[in-house]
Amino acid sequence: MEETTKRQKWMARMCANCTLCKYARKKQKGLIYRIVKLESRICPFCRAYEKVYGRKAHEADEG
């Protein structure tokens, strides 16, 4: 398995603190959720979030 770099971890934290991504993770529905779901394929921060945390940027937090 590929190791995550410091840069990827930093980018994943940016996504974790992103207002839109946090809203999408919390609500799991609506326009913002759909936007984040689509843009997560493009956004390097969302891709880093997926790599570091093992789930998509729009998926609900565990717990």
MDAnalysis code that builds the backbone (N, CA, C; Angstrom):
import MDAnalysis as mda
import numpy as np

u = mda.Universe.empty(189, n_residues=63, atom_resindex=np.repeat(np.arange(63), 3), trajectory=True)
u.add_TopologyAttr("name", ["N", "CA", "C"] * 63)
u.add_TopologyAttr("resid", np.arange(1, 64))
u.add_TopologyAttr("resname", ["MET", "GLU", "GLU", "THR", "THR", "LYS", "ARG", "GLN", "LYS", "TRP", "MET", "ALA", "ARG", "MET", "CYS", "ALA", "ASN", "CYS", "THR", "LEU", "CYS", "LYS", "TYR", "ALA", "ARG", "LYS", "LYS", "GLN", "LYS", "GLY", "LEU", "ILE", "TYR", "ARG", "ILE", "VAL", "LYS", "LEU", "GLU", "SER", "ARG", "ILE", "CYS", "PRO", "PHE", "CYS", "ARG", "ALA", "TYR", "GLU", "LYS", "VAL", "TYR", "GLY", "ARG", "LYS", "ALA", "HIS", "GLU", "ALA", "ASP", "GLU", "GLY"])
u.atoms.positions = np.array([
    [0.835, -1.183, 0.000],
    [0.000, 0.000, 0.000],
    [0.879, 1.245, 0.000],
    [0.453, 2.230, -0.722],
    [1.228, 3.448, -0.891],
    [1.132, 4.341, 0.349],
    [2.258, 4.875, 0.778],
    [2.286, 5.760, 1.940],
    [1.763, 7.143, 1.568],
    [1.130, 7.797, 2.520],
    [0.671, 9.159, 2.277],
    [1.775, 10.128, 2.674],
    [1.914, 11.170, 1.901],
    [2.948, 12.163, 2.154],
    [2.416, 13.252, 3.076],
    [3.323, 14.077, 3.574],
    [2.917, 15.210, 4.410],
    [2.006, 16.150, 3.632],
    [2.311, 16.329, 2.372],
    [1.497, 17.216, 1.538],
    [0.076, 16.669, 1.389],
    [-0.050, 15.371, 1.172],
    [-1.377, 14.763, 1.046],
    [-2.156, 14.898, 2.349],
    [-1.477, 14.722, 3.475],
    [-2.142, 14.868, 4.771],
    [-2.603, 16.306, 4.980],
    [-1.769, 17.268, 4.594],
    [-2.140, 18.678, 4.698],
    [-3.350, 18.973, 3.817],
    [-3.327, 18.465, 2.584],
    [-4.447, 18.685, 1.663],
    [-5.722, 18.021, 2.186],
    [-5.606, 16.854, 2.786],
    [-6.766, 16.164, 3.355],
    [-7.352, 16.961, 4.513],
    [-6.483, 17.584, 5.317],
    [-6.977, 18.430, 6.415],
    [-7.714, 19.645, 5.869],
    [-7.233, 20.199, 4.756],
    [-7.921, 21.334, 4.124],
    [-9.327, 20.920, 3.715],
    [-9.467, 19.743, 3.144],
    [-10.777, 19.228, 2.743],
    [-11.641, 18.966, 3.974],
    [-11.046, 18.428, 5.026],
    [-11.791, 18.137, 6.253],
    [-12.347, 19.410, 6.880],
    [-11.676, 20.539, 6.651],
    [-12.120, 21.816, 7.202],
    [-12.880, 22.676, 6.197],
    [-13.039, 22.195, 4.986],
    [-13.757, 22.933, 3.938],
    [-15.239, 23.048, 4.321],
    [-15.772, 24.251, 4.245],
    [-17.164, 24.498, 4.623],
    [-18.130, 23.658, 3.801],
    [-17.918, 23.600, 2.500],
    [-18.818, 22.829, 1.636],
    [-18.731, 21.336, 1.922],
    [-17.529, 20.829, 2.049],
    [-17.355, 19.393, 2.296],
    [-17.908, 18.996, 3.661],
    [-17.682, 19.840, 4.676],
    [-18.226, 19.546, 6.007],
    [-19.749, 19.506, 5.969],
    [-20.344, 20.448, 5.259],
    [-21.806, 20.492, 5.142],
    [-22.319, 19.233, 4.450],
    [-21.649, 18.833, 3.369],
    [-22.062, 17.634, 2.625],
    [-21.944, 16.383, 3.492],
    [-20.868, 16.279, 4.273],
    [-20.704, 15.123, 5.157],
    [-21.780, 15.093, 6.238],
    [-22.178, 16.261, 6.709],
    [-23.165, 16.330, 7.787],
    [-24.583, 16.067, 7.283],
    [-24.984, 16.703, 6.179],
    [-26.373, 16.642, 5.715],
    [-26.686, 15.428, 4.844],
    [-25.750, 15.005, 4.013],
    [-25.928, 13.835, 3.140],
    [-27.072, 13.976, 2.140],
    [-27.465, 15.220, 1.821],
    [-28.496, 15.446, 0.808],
    [-28.447, 16.909, 0.378],
    [-29.135, 17.199, -0.707],
    [-29.243, 18.572, -1.163],
    [-28.235, 18.939, -2.238],
    [-28.308, 20.193, -2.650],
    [-27.483, 20.706, -3.738],
    [-25.996, 20.677, -3.393],
    [-25.642, 21.140, -2.203],
    [-24.230, 21.158, -1.800],
    [-23.651, 19.747, -1.820],
    [-24.401, 18.783, -1.320],
    [-23.959, 17.383, -1.318],
    [-23.665, 16.923, -2.742],
    [-24.573, 17.230, -3.662],
    [-24.378, 16.802, -5.052],
    [-23.192, 17.503, -5.696],
    [-23.001, 18.780, -5.377],
    [-21.857, 19.517, -5.923],
    [-20.552, 18.899, -5.429],
    [-20.460, 18.647, -4.137],
    [-19.235, 18.057, -3.572],
    [-19.009, 16.665, -4.143],
    [-20.084, 15.923, -4.318],
    [-19.973, 14.572, -4.873],
    [-19.390, 14.614, -6.288],
    [-19.810, 15.589, -7.084],
    [-19.297, 15.719, -8.449],
    [-17.876, 16.277, -8.476],
    [-17.626, 17.327, -7.697],
    [-16.322, 17.977, -7.778],
    [-15.225, 17.192, -7.083],
    [-15.583, 16.197, -6.300],
    [-14.551, 15.412, -5.620],
    [-13.678, 14.641, -6.607],
    [-14.158, 14.481, -7.813],
    [-13.345, 13.835, -8.861],
    [-12.282, 14.790, -9.400],
    [-12.513, 16.085, -9.231],
    [-11.643, 17.112, -9.804],
    [-10.730, 17.740, -8.754],
    [-11.283, 17.998, -7.581],
    [-10.582, 18.730, -6.523],
    [-9.424, 17.907, -5.944],
    [-8.206, 18.449, -5.978],
    [-7.072, 17.704, -5.425],
    [-7.172, 17.520, -3.913],
    [-7.840, 18.435, -3.218],
    [-8.012, 18.316, -1.773],
    [-8.950, 17.157, -1.442],
    [-10.030, 17.026, -2.213],
    [-10.973, 15.916, -2.009],
    [-10.320, 14.574, -2.332],
    [-9.496, 14.553, -3.366],
    [-8.801, 13.309, -3.708],
    [-7.811, 12.923, -2.606],
    [-7.138, 13.920, -2.029],
    [-6.218, 13.650, -0.922],
    [-6.989, 13.152, 0.296],
    [-8.166, 13.710, 0.544],
    [-9.014, 13.273, 1.662],
    [-9.352, 11.796, 1.514],
    [-9.725, 11.416, 0.306],
    [-10.065, 10.010, 0.047],
    [-8.862, 9.099, 0.285],
    [-7.702, 9.541, -0.147],
    [-6.505, 8.720, -0.008],
    [-6.086, 8.573, 1.465],
    [-6.162, 9.661, 2.215],
    [-5.719, 9.649, 3.609],
    [-6.733, 8.965, 4.521],
    [-8.021, 9.289, 4.358],
    [-9.052, 8.792, 5.274],
    [-9.783, 7.550, 4.768],
    [-9.595, 7.203, 3.518],
    [-10.188, 5.975, 2.998],
    [-11.669, 6.057, 2.688],
    [-12.194, 7.265, 2.572],
    [-13.599, 7.446, 2.172],
    [-13.722, 8.745, 1.380],
    [-14.768, 8.842, 0.600],
    [-14.988, 10.011, -0.247],
    [-15.248, 11.247, 0.614],
    [-14.984, 12.414, 0.046],
    [-15.152, 13.673, 0.771],
    [-16.598, 13.940, 1.149],
    [-17.544, 13.375, 0.417],
    [-18.962, 13.627, 0.695],
    [-19.590, 12.567, 1.596],
    [-18.871, 11.500, 1.900],
    [-19.424, 10.436, 2.745],
    [-19.441, 10.872, 4.207],
    [-20.441, 10.414, 4.926],
    [-20.618, 10.797, 6.330],
    [-19.440, 10.344, 7.184],
    [-19.123, 11.166, 8.179],
    [-18.085, 10.801, 9.144],
    [-18.567, 9.633, 9.983],
    [-17.640, 8.814, 10.394],
    [-17.994, 7.677, 11.252],
    [-18.253, 8.179, 12.667],
    [-19.233, 7.575, 13.305],
    [-19.496, 7.888, 14.698],
    [-20.465, 8.927, 14.921],
])
